[in-house]
Amino acid sequence: MNKASLFLSVAVSLAVVFTVYAYASRTCTAESVTNDRISAEAAQPAAVPVKGKVLVVYFTSPETDGVDTSSGASRIVADGKLYGNTEYVAALISQKTGGDLFQIKMANAYPGTHKELLDASKREIDAKVRPKLTSHIQRLKDYDVIFVGFPNWWYDMPMPLYSFFDAYDFTGKTLIPFCTHAGSRFSQAEKTIAALEKGAKMQKGLAISRKNLGEAETAIQNWLQRMGFGK
Ligand SMILES: Cc1cc2nc3c(=O)[nH]c(=O)nc-3n(C[C@H](O)[C@H](O)[C@H](O)COP(=O)(O)O)c2cc1C
C-alpha cells in the first residue's frame, strides 16, 4: 500500500468511528429523556383519531408522608389544591378532553403512611384479593372513550383495578391507560388490561414518572393531540 492510500484508509476509518460515536451519544440522550418523562410506547401517533364522549377513570391512594414530587411523595399541590399523583394526571386529561371524571373508590380505604400501605397492598396481592368497590359508573353506554389511570404498585396495577375490570365489559369502547410510577412505568399492566378487556380497542398508554409530575402537562397535551384530541 502506498502512502496516499494508507492516509486515505486511515481518514475514512476515523470518519466512520466519529460518525457512529456521534449518533450513539445523540440517540442515547434523546432516548433517556423520552423514557424518563413518558413511556416510549406513547411516542407513536394513533393510526385513527380517537372520537366520542370521554370518561376519565382513575384510582389514587395518596400517601400522607409528604407533598413533594422530587423527593418521591405521592401528592402534589397545583393551583392551591392537593391531589394524589394519578388524580392530578386524571384532572389534566379531563380538562383537556372535556371528559367526565370517575374515581374508583373502595369500601376499605388503604392506610396513608408509606410502610403500612406497602404492607397492606402486598398482603392483598399474596391473597389475590379483589377489593369491594363503592363507586359505580352510571350509564357506561353513553361513553365511547375510557381513560383508565392508576399508580404502578408492585410492578402491576393495584388490586382495585382488577375489581374494576372484573366489573365492566368495555367491548367496542376505546380504552386508554395511563399511570404514574417511580421508575417501572407500566410494567406489564397494558398487556394485562388488553387480556382482561379483549373486546376493547386499546390505545397506547402514557406513563408519567412521579418526579416529572410538575412538568407533565406538556407531555399529556402532546400525547392527547397525537390521538386526535384538541384538533
Ligand atoms: C404500595 C406501593 C407500591 C409501589 N410499587 C411501585 C413499583 O413497583 N414501581 C414503581 O415504579 N413505583 C411504585 N410505587 C410508586 C407509585 O407508583 C407512585 O408513587 C405513584 O405516583 C403514586 O400515585 P398516587 O399518588 O396516585 O397513589 C409504589 C407505591 C406504593 C404506595
The ligand as a Gaussian input file, in Angstrom:
#p B3LYP/6-31G(d) Opt

LIG

0 1
 C      -47.729000       0.086000      47.592000
 C      -46.881000       0.790000      46.568000
 C      -46.164000       0.059000      45.642000
 C      -45.426000       0.730000      44.643000
 N      -44.772000      -0.022000      43.715000
 C      -44.133000       0.614000      42.694000
 C      -43.481000      -0.146000      41.671000
 O      -43.470000      -1.378000      41.679000
 N      -42.878000       0.536000      40.679000
 C      -42.870000       1.898000      40.621000
 O      -42.318000       2.450000      39.683000
 N      -43.475000       2.635000      41.568000
 C      -44.101000       2.034000      42.603000
 N      -44.743000       2.782000      43.568000
 C      -44.764000       4.263000      43.462000
 C      -46.103000       4.779000      42.917000
 O      -46.394000       4.204000      41.663000
 C      -46.072000       6.307000      42.758000
 O      -45.723000       6.917000      43.965000
 C      -47.411000       6.841000      42.249000
 O      -47.204000       8.090000      41.632000
 C      -48.459000       7.015000      43.343000
 O      -49.640000       7.527000      42.786000
 P      -50.892000       8.049000      43.653000
 O      -50.419000       9.241000      44.470000
 O      -51.913000       8.452000      42.650000
 O      -51.362000       6.925000      44.522000
 C      -45.415000       2.145000      44.597000
 C      -46.117000       2.873000      45.574000
 C      -46.829000       2.211000      46.561000
 C      -47.574000       3.016000      47.592000

